[in-house]
């Protein structure tokens, strides 16, 4: 476990993420992290569950309308 210290950032508060944690999360400066509340507490992740749900819907549509999409691609 890694302990993070809350620090002042202007009028707000923030935490600094060590390089090792950034590497494990596979993120870098400027990337977006999502905060998800789970039954075990708060989870910090680069994974966006809303985007994943939208992608699943798009994949279903593409599967159902495969023939039409092939004709449109020509």
N, CA, C, O and CB atoms as a CASP TS submission, in Angstrom:
PFRMAT TS
TARGET T0000
AUTHOR 0000-0000-0000
METHOD Language model
MODEL 1
PARENT N/A
ATOM      1  N   UNK     1       0.838  -1.170   0.000  1.00  0.00           N
ATOM      2  CA  UNK     1       0.000   0.000   0.000  1.00  0.00           C
ATOM      3  C   UNK     1       0.887   1.238   0.000  1.00  0.00           C
ATOM      4  O   UNK     1       1.953   1.272   0.614  1.00  0.00           O
ATOM      5  CB  UNK     1      -0.955  -0.004   1.209  1.00  0.00           C
ATOM      6  N   UNK     2       0.401   2.260  -0.717  1.00  0.00           N
ATOM      7  CA  UNK     2       1.114   3.524  -0.795  1.00  0.00           C
ATOM      8  C   UNK     2       0.299   4.595  -0.091  1.00  0.00           C
ATOM      9  O   UNK     2      -0.895   4.739  -0.355  1.00  0.00           O
ATOM     10  CB  UNK     2       1.391   3.919  -2.266  1.00  0.00           C
ATOM     11  N   UNK     3       0.927   5.345   0.799  1.00  0.00           N
ATOM     12  CA  UNK     3       0.253   6.450   1.475  1.00  0.00           C
ATOM     13  C   UNK     3       0.492   7.720   0.675  1.00  0.00           C
ATOM     14  O   UNK     3       1.619   8.006   0.270  1.00  0.00           O
ATOM     15  CB  UNK     3       0.757   6.609   2.944  1.00  0.00           C
ATOM     16  N   UNK     4      -0.573   8.482   0.450  1.00  0.00           N
ATOM     17  CA  UNK     4      -0.472   9.736  -0.288  1.00  0.00           C
ATOM     18  C   UNK     4      -0.840  10.885   0.627  1.00  0.00           C
ATOM     19  O   UNK     4      -1.785  10.781   1.409  1.00  0.00           O
ATOM     20  CB  UNK     4      -1.379   9.722  -1.539  1.00  0.00           C
ATOM     21  N   UNK     5      -0.107  11.974   0.535  1.00  0.00           N
ATOM     22  CA  UNK     5      -0.352  13.140   1.371  1.00  0.00           C
ATOM     23  C   UNK     5      -1.182  14.153   0.588  1.00  0.00           C
ATOM     24  O   UNK     5      -0.898  14.437  -0.576  1.00  0.00           O
ATOM     25  CB  UNK     5       0.982  13.771   1.850  1.00  0.00           C
ATOM     26  N   UNK     6      -2.205  14.692   1.237  1.00  0.00           N
ATOM     27  CA  UNK     6      -3.032  15.717   0.627  1.00  0.00           C
ATOM     28  C   UNK     6      -2.314  17.050   0.786  1.00  0.00           C
ATOM     29  O   UNK     6      -1.872  17.404   1.879  1.00  0.00           O
ATOM     30  CB  UNK     6      -4.459  15.758   1.267  1.00  0.00           C
ATOM     31  N   UNK     7      -2.203  17.785  -0.321  1.00  0.00           N
ATOM     32  CA  UNK     7      -1.470  19.040  -0.326  1.00  0.00           C
ATOM     33  C   UNK     7      -2.328  20.143  -0.940  1.00  0.00           C
ATOM     34  O   UNK     7      -3.310  19.854  -1.623  1.00  0.00           O
ATOM     35  CB  UNK     7      -0.144  18.891  -1.093  1.00  0.00           C
ATOM     36  N   UNK     8      -1.972  21.378  -0.708  1.00  0.00           N
ATOM     37  CA  UNK     8      -2.698  22.512  -1.282  1.00  0.00           C
ATOM     38  C   UNK     8      -2.305  22.704  -2.736  1.00  0.00           C
ATOM     39  O   UNK     8      -1.130  22.634  -3.097  1.00  0.00           O
ATOM     40  CB  UNK     8      -2.425  23.798  -0.481  1.00  0.00           C
ATOM     41  N   UNK     9      -3.326  22.951  -3.570  1.00  0.00           N
ATOM     42  CA  UNK     9      -3.114  23.276  -4.973  1.00  0.00           C
ATOM     43  C   UNK     9      -4.011  24.484  -5.249  1.00  0.00           C
ATOM     44  O   UNK     9      -5.189  24.330  -5.569  1.00  0.00           O
ATOM     45  CB  UNK     9      -3.444  22.041  -5.940  1.00  0.00           C
ATOM     46  N   UNK    10      -3.451  25.672  -5.125  1.00  0.00           N
ATOM     47  CA  UNK    10      -4.259  26.883  -5.239  1.00  0.00           C
ATOM     48  C   UNK    10      -5.269  26.940  -4.102  1.00  0.00           C
ATOM     49  O   UNK    10      -4.900  26.866  -2.930  1.00  0.00           O
ATOM     50  CB  UNK    10      -4.977  26.937  -6.604  1.00  0.00           C
ATOM     51  N   UNK    11      -6.551  27.074  -4.454  1.00  0.00           N
ATOM     52  CA  UNK    11      -7.612  27.076  -3.456  1.00  0.00           C
ATOM     53  C   UNK    11      -8.191  25.685  -3.227  1.00  0.00           C
ATOM     54  O   UNK    11      -9.141  25.527  -2.460  1.00  0.00           O
ATOM     55  CB  UNK    11      -8.711  28.026  -3.873  1.00  0.00           C
ATOM     56  N   UNK    12      -7.630  24.683  -3.884  1.00  0.00           N
ATOM     57  CA  UNK    12      -8.120  23.316  -3.781  1.00  0.00           C
ATOM     58  C   UNK    12      -7.113  22.443  -3.050  1.00  0.00           C
ATOM     59  O   UNK    12      -6.098  22.926  -2.549  1.00  0.00           O
ATOM     60  CB  UNK    12      -8.412  22.743  -5.168  1.00  0.00           C
ATOM     61  N   UNK    13      -7.409  21.160  -2.998  1.00  0.00           N
ATOM     62  CA  UNK    13      -6.491  20.186  -2.413  1.00  0.00           C
ATOM     63  C   UNK    13      -6.215  19.109  -3.451  1.00  0.00           C
ATOM     64  O   UNK    13      -7.058  18.839  -4.306  1.00  0.00           O
ATOM     65  CB  UNK    13      -7.074  19.567  -1.101  1.00  0.00           C
ATOM     66  N   UNK    14      -5.056  18.502  -3.382  1.00  0.00           N
ATOM     67  CA  UNK    14      -4.691  17.460  -4.329  1.00  0.00           C
ATOM     68  C   UNK    14      -3.703  16.491  -3.727  1.00  0.00           C
ATOM     69  O   UNK    14      -3.186  16.704  -2.630  1.00  0.00           O
ATOM     70  CB  UNK    14      -4.118  18.066  -5.587  1.00  0.00           C
ATOM     71  N   UNK    15      -3.449  15.434  -4.452  1.00  0.00           N
ATOM     72  CA  UNK    15      -2.436  14.462  -4.057  1.00  0.00           C
ATOM     73  C   UNK    15      -1.440  14.308  -5.196  1.00  0.00           C
ATOM     74  O   UNK    15      -1.796  14.449  -6.366  1.00  0.00           O
ATOM     75  CB  UNK    15      -3.079  13.091  -3.690  1.00  0.00           C
ATOM     76  N   UNK    16      -0.207  14.023  -4.853  1.00  0.00           N
ATOM     77  CA  UNK    16       0.823  13.752  -5.850  1.00  0.00           C
ATOM     78  C   UNK    16       0.962  12.247  -5.974  1.00  0.00           C
ATOM     79  O   UNK    16       1.115  11.540  -4.977  1.00  0.00           O
ATOM     80  CB  UNK    16       2.186  14.418  -5.467  1.00  0.00           C
ATOM     81  N   UNK    17       0.907  11.765  -7.201  1.00  0.00           N
ATOM     82  CA  UNK    17       1.033  10.327  -7.441  1.00  0.00           C
ATOM     83  C   UNK    17       2.478  10.005  -7.807  1.00  0.00           C
ATOM     84  O   UNK    17       3.032  10.597  -8.733  1.00  0.00           O
ATOM     85  CB  UNK    17       0.061   9.860  -8.567  1.00  0.00           C
ATOM     86  N   UNK    18       3.089   9.065  -7.081  1.00  0.00           N
ATOM     87  CA  UNK    18       4.470   8.693  -7.398  1.00  0.00           C
ATOM     88  C   UNK    18       4.567   8.038  -8.778  1.00  0.00           C
ATOM     89  O   UNK    18       3.598   7.473  -9.283  1.00  0.00           O
ATOM     90  CB  UNK    18       5.024   7.745  -6.327  1.00  0.00           C
ATOM     91  N   UNK    19       5.747   8.127  -9.368  1.00  0.00           N
ATOM     92  CA  UNK    19       6.002   7.562 -10.690  1.00  0.00           C
ATOM     93  C   UNK    19       5.600   6.091 -10.780  1.00  0.00           C
ATOM     94  O   UNK    19       5.040   5.654 -11.785  1.00  0.00           O
ATOM     95  CB  UNK    19       7.467   7.715 -11.041  1.00  0.00           C
ATOM     96  N   UNK    20       5.891   5.332  -9.726  1.00  0.00           N
ATOM     97  CA  UNK    20       5.577   3.896  -9.723  1.00  0.00           C
ATOM     98  C   UNK    20       4.073   3.667  -9.847  1.00  0.00           C
ATOM     99  O   UNK    20       3.635   2.750 -10.542  1.00  0.00           O
ATOM    100  CB  UNK    20       6.107   3.229  -8.436  1.00  0.00           C
ATOM    101  N   UNK    21       3.288   4.500  -9.175  1.00  0.00           N
ATOM    102  CA  UNK    21       1.834   4.370  -9.234  1.00  0.00           C
ATOM    103  C   UNK    21       1.314   4.767 -10.612  1.00  0.00           C
ATOM    104  O   UNK    21       0.405   4.127 -11.142  1.00  0.00           O
ATOM    105  CB  UNK    21       1.170   5.230  -8.147  1.00  0.00           C
ATOM    106  N   UNK    22       1.884   5.820 -11.194  1.00  0.00           N
ATOM    107  CA  UNK    22       1.503   6.222 -12.552  1.00  0.00           C
ATOM    108  C   UNK    22       1.785   5.088 -13.540  1.00  0.00           C
ATOM    109  O   UNK    22       0.990   4.828 -14.443  1.00  0.00           O
ATOM    110  CB  UNK    22       2.261   7.506 -12.975  1.00  0.00           C
ATOM    111  N   UNK    23       2.908   4.427 -13.362  1.00  0.00           N
ATOM    112  CA  UNK    23       3.263   3.312 -14.232  1.00  0.00           C
ATOM    113  C   UNK    23       2.272   2.168 -14.071  1.00  0.00           C
ATOM    114  O   UNK    23       1.833   1.588 -15.064  1.00  0.00           O
ATOM    115  CB  UNK    23       4.685   2.829 -13.933  1.00  0.00           C
ATOM    116  N   UNK    24       1.916   1.838 -12.840  1.00  0.00           N
ATOM    117  CA  UNK    24       0.957   0.751 -12.601  1.00  0.00           C
ATOM    118  C   UNK    24      -0.419   1.079 -13.175  1.00  0.00           C
ATOM    119  O   UNK    24      -1.112   0.195 -13.678  1.00  0.00           O
ATOM    120  CB  UNK    24       0.839   0.469 -11.099  1.00  0.00           C
ATOM    121  N   UNK    25      -0.814   2.351 -13.100  1.00  0.00           N
ATOM    122  CA  UNK    25      -2.105   2.774 -13.649  1.00  0.00           C
ATOM    123  C   UNK    25      -2.048   2.961 -15.163  1.00  0.00           C
ATOM    124  O   UNK    25      -3.081   3.099 -15.818  1.00  0.00           O
ATOM    125  CB  UNK    25      -2.556   4.070 -12.988  1.00  0.00           C
ATOM    126  N   UNK    26      -0.835   2.965 -15.711  1.00  0.00           N
ATOM    127  CA  UNK    26      -0.595   3.200 -17.142  1.00  0.00           C
ATOM    128  C   UNK    26      -1.143   4.559 -17.577  1.00  0.00           C
ATOM    129  O   UNK    26      -1.813   4.678 -18.603  1.00  0.00           O
ATOM    130  CB  UNK    26      -1.236   2.082 -17.983  1.00  0.00           C
ATOM    131  N   UNK    27      -0.843   5.570 -16.779  1.00  0.00           N
ATOM    132  CA  UNK    27      -1.253   6.943 -17.092  1.00  0.00           C
ATOM    133  C   UNK    27      -0.051   7.862 -16.991  1.00  0.00           C
ATOM    134  O   UNK    27       0.998   7.487 -16.467  1.00  0.00           O
ATOM    135  CB  UNK    27      -2.384   7.421 -16.143  1.00  0.00           C
ATOM    136  N   UNK    28      -0.221   9.075 -17.501  1.00  0.00           N
ATOM    137  CA  UNK    28       0.828  10.078 -17.449  1.00  0.00           C
ATOM    138  C   UNK    28       0.177  11.437 -17.228  1.00  0.00           C
ATOM    139  O   UNK    28      -1.048  11.541 -17.172  1.00  0.00           O
ATOM    140  CB  UNK    28       1.689  10.068 -18.749  1.00  0.00           C
ATOM    141  N   UNK    29       0.982  12.459 -17.105  1.00  0.00           N
ATOM    142  CA  UNK    29       0.474  13.813 -16.901  1.00  0.00           C
ATOM    143  C   UNK    29      -0.524  14.150 -18.003  1.00  0.00           C
ATOM    144  O   UNK    29      -0.276  13.897 -19.182  1.00  0.00           O
ATOM    145  CB  UNK    29       1.634  14.844 -16.878  1.00  0.00           C
ATOM    146  N   UNK    30      -1.655  14.723 -17.602  1.00  0.00           N
ATOM    147  CA  UNK    30      -2.682  15.120 -18.564  1.00  0.00           C
ATOM    148  C   UNK    30      -3.757  14.083 -18.799  1.00  0.00           C
ATOM    149  O   UNK    30      -4.814  14.409 -19.340  1.00  0.00           O
ATOM    150  CB  UNK    30      -2.048  15.443 -19.851  1.00  0.00           C
ATOM    151  N   UNK    31      -3.517  12.829 -18.404  1.00  0.00           N
ATOM    152  CA  UNK    31      -4.529  11.788 -18.555  1.00  0.00           C
ATOM    153  C   UNK    31      -5.638  11.983 -17.527  1.00  0.00           C
ATOM    154  O   UNK    31      -5.453  12.678 -16.527  1.00  0.00           O
ATOM    155  CB  UNK    31      -3.897  10.387 -18.408  1.00  0.00           C
ATOM    156  N   UNK    32      -6.776  11.373 -17.777  1.00  0.00           N
ATOM    157  CA  UNK    32      -7.928  11.490 -16.883  1.00  0.00           C
ATOM    158  C   UNK    32      -8.062  10.207 -16.066  1.00  0.00           C
ATOM    159  O   UNK    32      -7.977   9.103 -16.603  1.00  0.00           O
ATOM    160  CB  UNK    32      -9.233  11.770 -17.688  1.00  0.00           C
ATOM    161  N   UNK    33      -8.271  10.369 -14.764  1.00  0.00           N
ATOM    162  CA  UNK    33      -8.565   9.243 -13.888  1.00  0.00           C
ATOM    163  C   UNK    33     -10.009   9.375 -13.423  1.00  0.00           C
ATOM    164  O   UNK    33     -10.507  10.481 -13.213  1.00  0.00           O
ATOM    165  CB  UNK    33      -7.578   9.189 -12.672  1.00  0.00           C
ATOM    166  N   UNK    34     -10.668   8.247 -13.266  1.00  0.00           N
ATOM    167  CA  UNK    34     -12.060   8.223 -12.818  1.00  0.00           C
ATOM    168  C   UNK    34     -12.106   7.724 -11.382  1.00  0.00           C
ATOM    169  O   UNK    34     -11.405   6.781 -11.017  1.00  0.00           O
ATOM    170  CB  UNK    34     -12.935   7.327 -13.744  1.00  0.00           C
ATOM    171  N   UNK    35     -12.933   8.362 -10.580  1.00  0.00           N
ATOM    172  CA  UNK    35     -13.119   7.974  -9.184  1.00  0.00           C
ATOM    173  C   UNK    35     -14.440   7.225  -9.102  1.00  0.00           C
ATOM    174  O   UNK    35     -15.496   7.774  -9.417  1.00  0.00           O
ATOM    175  CB  UNK    35     -13.101   9.223  -8.217  1.00  0.00           C
ATOM    176  N   UNK    36     -14.373   5.969  -8.677  1.00  0.00           N
ATOM    177  CA  UNK    36     -15.553   5.117  -8.593  1.00  0.00           C
ATOM    178  C   UNK    36     -15.722   4.680  -7.150  1.00  0.00           C
ATOM    179  O   UNK    36     -14.780   4.205  -6.516  1.00  0.00           O
ATOM    180  CB  UNK    36     -15.437   3.887  -9.542  1.00  0.00           C
ATOM    181  N   UNK    37     -16.932   4.846  -6.642  1.00  0.00           N
ATOM    182  CA  UNK    37     -17.224   4.390  -5.283  1.00  0.00           C
ATOM    183  C   UNK    37     -17.661   2.932  -5.351  1.00  0.00           C
ATOM    184  O   UNK    37     -18.623   2.599  -6.044  1.00  0.00           O
ATOM    185  CB  UNK    37     -18.326   5.277  -4.607  1.00  0.00           C
ATOM    186  N   UNK    38     -16.953   2.066  -4.631  1.00  0.00           N
ATOM    187  CA  UNK    38     -17.273   0.637  -4.609  1.00  0.00           C
ATOM    188  C   UNK    38     -17.629   0.234  -3.185  1.00  0.00           C
ATOM    189  O   UNK    38     -17.538   1.038  -2.257  1.00  0.00           O
ATOM    190  CB  UNK    38     -16.082  -0.217  -5.145  1.00  0.00           C
ATOM    191  N   UNK    39     -18.033  -1.011  -3.027  1.00  0.00           N
ATOM    192  CA  UNK    39     -18.361  -1.499  -1.682  1.00  0.00           C
ATOM    193  C   UNK    39     -17.130  -1.561  -0.784  1.00  0.00           C
ATOM    194  O   UNK    39     -17.251  -1.590   0.440  1.00  0.00           O
ATOM    195  CB  UNK    39     -19.007  -2.879  -1.765  1.00  0.00           C
ATOM    196  N   UNK    40     -15.937  -1.581  -1.399  1.00  0.00           N
ATOM    197  CA  UNK    40     -14.688  -1.625  -0.637  1.00  0.00           C
ATOM    198  C   UNK    40     -14.083  -0.247  -0.406  1.00  0.00           C
ATOM    199  O   UNK    40     -13.045  -0.130   0.245  1.00  0.00           O
ATOM    200  CB  UNK    40     -13.689  -2.495  -1.347  1.00  0.00           C
ATOM    201  N   UNK    41     -14.717   0.798  -0.932  1.00  0.00           N
ATOM    202  CA  UNK    41     -14.179   2.148  -0.765  1.00  0.00           C
ATOM    203  C   UNK    41     -14.133   2.876  -2.094  1.00  0.00           C
ATOM    204  O   UNK    41     -14.981   2.661  -2.960  1.00  0.00           O
ATOM    205  CB  UNK    41     -12.784   2.100  -0.144  1.00  0.00           C
ATOM    206  N   UNK    42     -13.152   3.727  -2.248  1.00  0.00           N
ATOM    207  CA  UNK    42     -12.993   4.540  -3.453  1.00  0.00           C
ATOM    208  C   UNK    42     -11.921   3.907  -4.340  1.00  0.00           C
ATOM    209  O   UNK    42     -10.859   3.506  -3.863  1.00  0.00           O
ATOM    210  CB  UNK    42     -12.617   6.016  -3.091  1.00  0.00           C
ATOM    211  N   UNK    43     -12.219   3.825  -5.637  1.00  0.00           N
ATOM    212  CA  UNK    43     -11.280   3.262  -6.603  1.00  0.00           C
ATOM    213  C   UNK    43     -10.879   4.358  -7.579  1.00  0.00           C
ATOM    214  O   UNK    43     -11.732   5.088  -8.084  1.00  0.00           O
ATOM    215  CB  UNK    43     -11.899   2.042  -7.355  1.00  0.00           C
ATOM    216  N   UNK    44      -9.601   4.471  -7.842  1.00  0.00           N
ATOM    217  CA  UNK    44      -9.045   5.430  -8.783  1.00  0.00           C
ATOM    218  C   UNK    44      -8.580   4.646 -10.002  1.00  0.00           C
ATOM    219  O   UNK    44      -7.705   3.789  -9.884  1.00  0.00           O
ATOM    220  CB  UNK    44      -7.871   6.258  -8.145  1.00  0.00           C
ATOM    221  N   UNK    45      -9.154   4.927 -11.180  1.00  0.00           N
ATOM    222  CA  UNK    45      -8.865   4.103 -12.342  1.00  0.00           C
ATOM    223  C   UNK    45      -8.895   4.925 -13.637  1.00  0.00           C
ATOM    224  O   UNK    45      -9.643   5.899 -13.727  1.00  0.00           O
ATOM    225  CB  UNK    45      -9.863   2.951 -12.426  1.00  0.00           C
ATOM    226  N   UNK    46      -8.097   4.547 -14.634  1.00  0.00           N
ATOM    227  CA  UNK    46      -8.180   5.200 -15.935  1.00  0.00           C
ATOM    228  C   UNK    46      -9.358   4.668 -16.748  1.00  0.00           C
ATOM    229  O   UNK    46      -9.703   5.238 -17.784  1.00  0.00           O
ATOM    230  CB  UNK    46      -6.878   5.004 -16.708  1.00  0.00           C
ATOM    231  N   UNK    47      -9.974   3.586 -16.289  1.00  0.00           N
ATOM    232  CA  UNK    47     -11.082   2.929 -16.963  1.00  0.00           C
ATOM    233  C   UNK    47     -12.360   3.744 -16.779  1.00  0.00           C
ATOM    234  O   UNK    47     -12.708   4.100 -15.653  1.00  0.00           O
ATOM    235  CB  UNK    47     -11.269   1.494 -16.431  1.00  0.00           C
ATOM    236  N   UNK    48     -13.059   4.041 -17.869  1.00  0.00           N
ATOM    237  CA  UNK    48     -14.302   4.805 -17.822  1.00  0.00           C
ATOM    238  C   UNK    48     -15.476   3.857 -18.066  1.00  0.00           C
ATOM    239  O   UNK    48     -15.708   3.458 -19.207  1.00  0.00           O
ATOM    240  CB  UNK    48     -14.290   5.960 -18.873  1.00  0.00           C
ATOM    241  N   UNK    49     -16.222   3.486 -17.024  1.00  0.00           N
ATOM    242  CA  UNK    49     -17.316   2.539 -17.198  1.00  0.00           C
ATOM    243  C   UNK    49     -18.420   3.055 -18.125  1.00  0.00           C
ATOM    244  O   UNK    49     -19.058   2.254 -18.808  1.00  0.00           O
ATOM    245  CB  UNK    49     -17.905   2.202 -15.857  1.00  0.00           C
ATOM    246  N   UNK    50     -18.660   4.351 -18.169  1.00  0.00           N
ATOM    247  CA  UNK    50     -19.678   4.905 -19.071  1.00  0.00           C
ATOM    248  C   UNK    50     -19.262   4.732 -20.523  1.00  0.00           C
ATOM    249  O   UNK    50     -20.087   4.384 -21.369  1.00  0.00           O
ATOM    250  CB  UNK    50     -19.922   6.392 -18.766  1.00  0.00           C
ATOM    251  N   UNK    51     -17.985   4.973 -20.819  1.00  0.00           N
ATOM    252  CA  UNK    51     -17.491   4.790 -22.184  1.00  0.00           C
ATOM    253  C   UNK    51     -17.581   3.329 -22.589  1.00  0.00           C
ATOM    254  O   UNK    51     -17.938   3.021 -23.726  1.00  0.00           O
ATOM    255  CB  UNK    51     -16.043   5.288 -22.312  1.00  0.00           C
ATOM    256  N   UNK    52     -17.263   2.433 -21.675  1.00  0.00           N
ATOM    257  CA  UNK    52     -17.345   1.003 -21.955  1.00  0.00           C
ATOM    258  C   UNK    52     -18.776   0.598 -22.295  1.00  0.00           C
ATOM    259  O   UNK    52     -18.987  -0.199 -23.209  1.00  0.00           O
ATOM    260  CB  UNK    52     -16.835   0.192 -20.757  1.00  0.00           C
ATOM    261  N   UNK    53     -19.755   1.130 -21.581  1.00  0.00           N
ATOM    262  CA  UNK    53     -21.155   0.821 -21.859  1.00  0.00           C
ATOM    263  C   UNK    53     -21.554   1.355 -23.239  1.00  0.00           C
ATOM    264  O   UNK    53     -22.262   0.678 -23.984  1.00  0.00           O
ATOM    265  CB  UNK    53     -22.070   1.417 -20.764  1.00  0.00           C
ATOM    266  N   UNK    54     -21.102   2.566 -23.579  1.00  0.00           N
ATOM    267  CA  UNK    54     -21.403   3.131 -24.891  1.00  0.00           C
ATOM    268  C   UNK    54     -20.764   2.308 -26.003  1.00  0.00           C
ATOM    269  O   UNK    54     -21.370   2.104 -27.055  1.00  0.00           O
ATOM    270  CB  UNK    54     -20.924   4.582 -24.968  1.00  0.00           C
ATOM    271  N   UNK    55     -19.548   1.838 -25.773  1.00  0.00           N
ATOM    272  CA  UNK    55     -18.853   1.014 -26.757  1.00  0.00           C
ATOM    273  C   UNK    55     -19.577  -0.308 -26.969  1.00  0.00           C
ATOM    274  O   UNK    55     -19.659  -0.794 -28.097  1.00  0.00           O
ATOM    275  CB  UNK    55     -17.411   0.760 -26.318  1.00  0.00           C
ATOM    276  N   UNK    56     -20.100  -0.891 -25.906  1.00  0.00           N
ATOM    277  CA  UNK    56     -20.849  -2.148 -26.014  1.00  0.00           C
ATOM    278  C   UNK    56     -22.098  -1.960 -26.868  1.00  0.00           C
ATOM    279  O   UNK    56     -22.432  -2.826 -27.677  1.00  0.00           O
ATOM    280  CB  UNK    56     -21.236  -2.672 -24.617  1.00  0.00           C
ATOM    281  N   UNK    57     -22.789  -0.837 -26.693  1.00  0.00           N
ATOM    282  CA  UNK    57     -23.971  -0.546 -27.502  1.00  0.00           C
ATOM    283  C   UNK    57     -23.574  -0.386 -28.968  1.00  0.00           C
ATOM    284  O   UNK    57     -24.244  -0.914 -29.855  1.00  0.00           O
ATOM    285  CB  UNK    57     -24.686   0.729 -26.991  1.00  0.00           C
ATOM    286  N   UNK    58     -22.493   0.337 -29.222  1.00  0.00           N
ATOM    287  CA  UNK    58     -22.022   0.532 -30.597  1.00  0.00           C
ATOM    288  C   UNK    58     -21.650  -0.794 -31.247  1.00  0.00           C
ATOM    289  O   UNK    58     -21.958  -1.013 -32.419  1.00  0.00           O
ATOM    290  CB  UNK    58     -20.818   1.478 -30.620  1.00  0.00           C
ATOM    291  N   UNK    59     -20.994  -1.681 -30.508  1.00  0.00           N
ATOM    292  CA  UNK    59     -20.628  -2.990 -31.050  1.00  0.00           C
ATOM    293  C   UNK    59     -21.861  -3.810 -31.390  1.00  0.00           C
ATOM    294  O   UNK    59     -21.879  -4.505 -32.406  1.00  0.00           O
ATOM    295  CB  UNK    59     -19.753  -3.753 -30.058  1.00  0.00           C
ATOM    296  N   UNK    60     -22.894  -3.738 -30.554  1.00  0.00           N
ATOM    297  CA  UNK    60     -24.145  -4.452 -30.841  1.00  0.00           C
ATOM    298  C   UNK    60     -24.774  -3.938 -32.134  1.00  0.00           C
ATOM    299  O   UNK    60     -25.220  -4.722 -32.973  1.00  0.00           O
ATOM    300  CB  UNK    60     -25.139  -4.298 -29.669  1.00  0.00           C
ATOM    301  N   UNK    61     -24.805  -2.618 -32.285  1.00  0.00           N
ATOM    302  CA  UNK    61     -25.384  -2.023 -33.497  1.00  0.00           C
ATOM    303  C   UNK    61     -24.587  -2.437 -34.721  1.00  0.00           C
ATOM    304  O   UNK    61     -25.166  -2.777 -35.753  1.00  0.00           O
ATOM    305  CB  UNK    61     -25.426  -0.486 -33.386  1.00  0.00           C
ATOM    306  N   UNK    62     -23.257  -2.411 -34.617  1.00  0.00           N
ATOM    307  CA  UNK    62     -22.418  -2.797 -35.752  1.00  0.00           C
ATOM    308  C   UNK    62     -22.626  -4.254 -36.119  1.00  0.00           C
ATOM    309  O   UNK    62     -22.611  -4.601 -37.300  1.00  0.00           O
ATOM    310  CB  UNK    62     -20.947  -2.544 -35.440  1.00  0.00           C
ATOM    311  N   UNK    63     -22.820  -5.110 -35.131  1.00  0.00           N
ATOM    312  CA  UNK    63     -23.059  -6.527 -35.387  1.00  0.00           C
ATOM    313  C   UNK    63     -24.399  -6.726 -36.086  1.00  0.00           C
ATOM    314  O   UNK    63     -24.496  -7.491 -37.045  1.00  0.00           O
ATOM    315  CB  UNK    63     -23.018  -7.325 -34.076  1.00  0.00           C
ATOM    316  N   UNK    64     -25.437  -6.033 -35.600  1.00  0.00           N
ATOM    317  CA  UNK    64     -26.776  -6.182 -36.167  1.00  0.00           C
ATOM    318  C   UNK    64     -26.868  -5.614 -37.581  1.00  0.00           C
ATOM    319  O   UNK    64     -27.549  -6.189 -38.430  1.00  0.00           O
ATOM    320  CB  UNK    64     -27.798  -5.499 -35.273  1.00  0.00           C
ATOM    321  N   UNK    65     -26.205  -4.517 -37.843  1.00  0.00           N
ATOM    322  CA  UNK    65     -26.302  -3.827 -39.130  1.00  0.00           C
ATOM    323  C   UNK    65     -25.040  -3.985 -39.971  1.00  0.00           C
ATOM    324  O   UNK    65     -24.674  -3.079 -40.719  1.00  0.00           O
ATOM    325  CB  UNK    65     -26.584  -2.355 -38.909  1.00  0.00           C
ATOM    326  N   UNK    66     -24.386  -5.112 -39.853  1.00  0.00           N
ATOM    327  CA  UNK    66     -23.113  -5.357 -40.545  1.00  0.00           C
ATOM    328  C   UNK    66     -23.244  -5.158 -42.055  1.00  0.00           C
ATOM    329  O   UNK    66     -22.393  -4.512 -42.666  1.00  0.00           O
ATOM    330  CB  UNK    66     -22.615  -6.776 -40.250  1.00  0.00           C
ATOM    331  N   UNK    67     -24.299  -5.707 -42.662  1.00  0.00           N
ATOM    332  CA  UNK    67     -24.460  -5.618 -44.118  1.00  0.00           C
ATOM    333  C   UNK    67     -24.629  -4.179 -44.580  1.00  0.00           C
ATOM    334  O   UNK    67     -24.031  -3.769 -45.575  1.00  0.00           O
ATOM    335  CB  UNK    67     -25.656  -6.445 -44.569  1.00  0.00           C
ATOM    336  N   UNK    68     -25.437  -3.415 -43.864  1.00  0.00           N
ATOM    337  CA  UNK    68     -25.658  -2.017 -44.232  1.00  0.00           C
ATOM    338  C   UNK    68     -24.356  -1.228 -44.101  1.00  0.00           C
ATOM    339  O   UNK    68     -24.039  -0.412 -44.965  1.00  0.00           O
ATOM    340  CB  UNK    68     -26.764  -1.387 -43.351  1.00  0.00           C
ATOM    341  N   UNK    69     -23.611  -1.461 -43.041  1.00  0.00           N
ATOM    342  CA  UNK    69     -22.355  -0.743 -42.839  1.00  0.00           C
ATOM    343  C   UNK    69     -21.331  -1.094 -43.920  1.00  0.00           C
ATOM    344  O   UNK    69     -20.560  -0.229 -44.338  1.00  0.00           O
ATOM    345  CB  UNK    69     -21.784  -1.058 -41.455  1.00  0.00           C
ATOM    346  N   UNK    70     -21.313  -2.338 -44.376  1.00  0.00           N
ATOM    347  CA  UNK    70     -20.397  -2.722 -45.457  1.00  0.00           C
ATOM    348  C   UNK    70     -20.749  -1.973 -46.748  1.00  0.00           C
ATOM    349  O   UNK    70     -19.860  -1.518 -47.467  1.00  0.00           O
ATOM    350  CB  UNK    70     -20.446  -4.255 -45.695  1.00  0.00           C
ATOM    351  N   UNK    71     -22.045  -1.849 -47.035  1.00  0.00           N
ATOM    352  CA  UNK    71     -22.465  -1.123 -48.243  1.00  0.00           C
ATOM    353  C   UNK    71     -22.101   0.345 -48.141  1.00  0.00           C
ATOM    354  O   UNK    71     -21.662   0.940 -49.126  1.00  0.00           O
ATOM    355  CB  UNK    71     -23.977  -1.272 -48.471  1.00  0.00           C
ATOM    356  N   UNK    72     -22.272   0.939 -46.977  1.00  0.00           N
ATOM    357  CA  UNK    72     -21.928   2.350 -46.770  1.00  0.00           C
ATOM    358  C   UNK    72     -20.411   2.593 -46.864  1.00  0.00           C
ATOM    359  O   UNK    72     -19.980   3.681 -47.247  1.00  0.00           O
ATOM    360  CB  UNK    72     -22.445   2.818 -45.402  1.00  0.00           C
ATOM    361  N   UNK    73     -19.615   1.592 -46.520  1.00  0.00           N
ATOM    362  CA  UNK    73     -18.159   1.746 -46.531  1.00  0.00           C
ATOM    363  C   UNK    73     -17.590   1.758 -47.951  1.00  0.00           C
ATOM    364  O   UNK    73     -16.449   2.175 -48.152  1.00  0.00           O
ATOM    365  CB  UNK    73     -17.512   0.627 -45.729  1.00  0.00           C
ATOM    366  N   UNK    74     -18.372   1.304 -48.941  1.00  0.00           N
ATOM    367  CA  UNK    74     -17.871   1.246 -50.328  1.00  0.00           C
ATOM    368  C   UNK    74     -17.908   2.596 -50.997  1.00  0.00           C
ATOM    369  O   UNK    74     -17.523   2.719 -52.160  1.00  0.00           O
ATOM    370  CB  UNK    74     -18.680   0.257 -51.146  1.00  0.00           C
TER
END
